Amino acid sequence: MQTEFGFIRNLRNYRNFSLIGDDCAVLPKDSDNDLVITLDMLVENVDFRLRWATPEQIGHKALAVSLSDIAAMGGIPKWTLLSIAFPAEVWKTDFPDRFYDGYCKLAERFGVEFAGGDISQSPDTLIVDSVVGGEVEHGRAILRSGARPGDLVCVSGSLGGAAAGLAALERGATADSARLLLPEPRVELGRRLFATGQVTAMIDISDGLSGDLWHICEMSGVGASIDAASIPIDPIVHSVFSERSDRLDCALNGGEDFELLFSVSPEFAVADFENDVSVIGEITANAEIMELKDGNRTIPLNPDSFRHF
């Protein structure tokens, strides 16, 4: 059975949908700026669970995932639209007001204007659909397709925290699940990276490092070599998983960290970003072949992160 990524690839290749394939659609605006627009759907029991998250947390996350897409393009978010389908039993509670409180609080933090949306009824599950639009300097949006052999592969922050939080919740264990429930979009960092002029490709880590690195490799026609020892693993992962192999798998394949994964020219000044950025490997000329260096061995790195289908 084909994955959603294969389906999207077919749409792009066979129906000539040339504008799809990045975190945002890039559309012309004027001589100074382009529009960057993204849309994200969150479905109850797939992307969140009501028994684990407060309405405010779900509202926060609904906007954060879209802001993260804008960050990955190097853009500045400006406005948002929001559509929600509520089950009747949820609509009758204080959930809607609390959800919008969480959504709008995050919007205010980033200067994003709420511009409207739609409300409907769902027979049994809560469905949230957020649209965020922003701007980026004309012709300079950071795409997934610009990575070049010899570039460094970098990530922001630490990885695996959201997946570890989910694992803890599923076990009924006590762990810090903030990375999962209250993701922090790296909008400011995206702009700082954009300003260097040295980022050649970028994506946010929503599905997992291995899968999102694959998207860059596929769109850029390159390969990648990653050093396992250089991957910054979230401390929460160590509190949830005792085995090194499980910790590494969590960092490689766990999704929803919403950190930035990007390639840069070798001259990139990593030290200017202090603890925000780690170099974890390099881009190679082996098209669409990824490998993981782990001690004295080198093994294939497969895109084993989250897929809907």
C-alpha positions, 0 to 999 in steps of 0.5 A: 500500500502506498504511503501519503508521501508516495501519493503526494509525489504522484500528484506532483509528478503526474499532475504537474502540481509544481507548487507542492512539495515543501513545508509551505506553498510559495506564491508571488506577492509583490517585488519585495516579498512572497507569500508562504501559506501552510495548512495542517489538519489535526484529528482526534486520536491520531494527532492528539487525545482528549484524555491527555491534553487540555483544550488550551494545549490542543489549541496551542498545538493546532497553531504551533504545527503551522507556525513551524512550517513557516519557520522552516521556510525562513518566513514571518507568520502574519495571519491565520484561519481556523476551521473546527468540526466539534462533536456535539458533546464537546461543543456543549462544554467549555472546550471551545472557549478554552481551545480558542484561548490556547490558539489565540494566546500563541497567535498573540506571542508571534504577532499573528492576526486571527482572520476567520475560519469555520465551525461545523459539527462532527459525528464523533471526533474533533477535527481541527484545520489551521491555515497560516500565511506569512511572508518571506523576501522575494525569491528567497524562501528556503526550500527542501530542494537546495541541499548540495554534496559537501553541505553540513546537516544540522538540527536545532534543539534536541530530538526525541522528546515528543516521542518519549513523552507519548511513550510515557503517556501510553504506559501510564508513566510519569514523564515531562510531556511538554514537547508533545503537548506544547510544541515550541515553533522555532520561528525566531531561529528560522529567521536567524538562519535565513539571515545567514544566507548559508542555509541551502535546504530546510524542513521542520521535524514533524514526522521524525529525523529519518523521514524528514531528512529523506524529504530533503534528499529526495527533493534535492537529489542527494544523499546524507551521512549521519553520525549517531553520536552527534544527534542531540537526544532530549534528556526526557528520552533517557528518563523513559528508555533505558536501552541505547538502541531505543533512545537512538530510535526515538531520536531518529524516528520519533516525530513532533519535535518541531525542531528545524533540520537543515543543510548549510554550506561548510563555512556556516558559523555553528558557534554563532548559534551556541546551543541552538544548533548541532552538526550531525552529518553531511550531504553526499552525492549518493542520490537518495541514499542515507547512511548512519555512522554508529561507532565503527559501523556504517548502516543504511538509514531508512526513513522509518518515521511516522506515516499516516498510511 
